[in-house]
Amino acid sequence: MALRSSEPLLYLQSLLLTIYLALRLRRRIDIYIGAGNLNALVGIVLRAFGLVGKSVFYVIDYTPTRFKNRVINKIYNLLNLVCVKHVDRVWSVSERIAYIWRNIGLEDLRNYVVPIGIEVEEIPRAFDLSKRRRNVLAFAGHLTREKGVQLVIEAMEDLVKRFPEIRLEIIGTGPFEKELREMVRKKGLEKWISFLGRMDHKRLMQHLTTCGICLATYEPSNDNIAYYADPTKPKEYLACGCPVIITRVPWIAKEIERRQRGIVIDYNKHELVEAVARLITDHELYERCQRNALEFVSNLSWETIFSEAFKKIYKI
């Protein structure tokens, strides 16, 4: 049973559980992949005892300020350095994280970018692009302040005046939901904004294929983990053929801008309003973004991503 306690204690629980499960196998592990520094540390120890062949540190949710407590945060960063220097390979989910390790001396042969994949099999294989509800904006995800849904609600005040048929669907729950609902109530936007709650993944993917524009308006705060991470939602939006409006926070924003799979903006209400207006009124731009979005999914299955990563290990 999981402990109900602070995050550091949960990290310790994960460490002990990983050691237990690895020892329980009672055989040598060819390649050990530790997701997070504590799990990677276990791999280093097991390799020292001859129980692991090659150890991999899979860096999924790195940020320099992972914890508010300075002492714990220093320990966290120290563990990252120890793992980077002593594992056989480092897999980082974004180029931004890989760049940090490169700057501290990690050679490229040990430093790979292994992005987050998506459940391609749950994306509808065929859907009618012409039947999209072009007037519907969608946000899907955990409702926290860092996700920036509040910016979309502020923009809706202006958008409903220009496009009376526009709608916003907020899918998901989270600690910031109460504040968002109150914000909608105070602005009198209940007619245009719906909270659809949590959906299972397959149903969510089906629903997104019916939406017109998907939103990823991350706040540009220093401790927003999305800056270094590889968020899944923008990828799932694209896989569903949905043009994306995204802020310049995660690395994928550059890819969306470079390949014209949507519109990249600063965290600014006016820019968001104008981006939505462009996609609603410029049919040629919208269809081009839609086509480009669908092309993005071809190499995003977990099987493809891990196959390429393992090939590099065996090749070297």
Secondary structure, DSSP 8 states (H G I E B T S, - for coil): ----S-HHHHHHHHHHHHHHHHHHT-S-EEEEEEESHHHHHHHHHHHHTTSEEEEEEEE-S--TT--SSHHHHHHHHHHHHHHHHHSSEEEESSHHHHHHHHHTT--GGGEEE----B-GGGS-S---GGG-EEEEEEEES---GGGTHHHHHHHHHHHHHH-TT-EEEEE---TTHHHHHHHHHHTT-TTTEEEEE---HHHHHHHHTTEEEEEE-----TT-GGGTS--HHHHHHHHTT--EEEES-STHHHHHHHTTSEEEE-S-HHHHHHHHHHHHH-HHHHHHHHHHHHHGGGG-BHHHHHHHHHHHHHH-
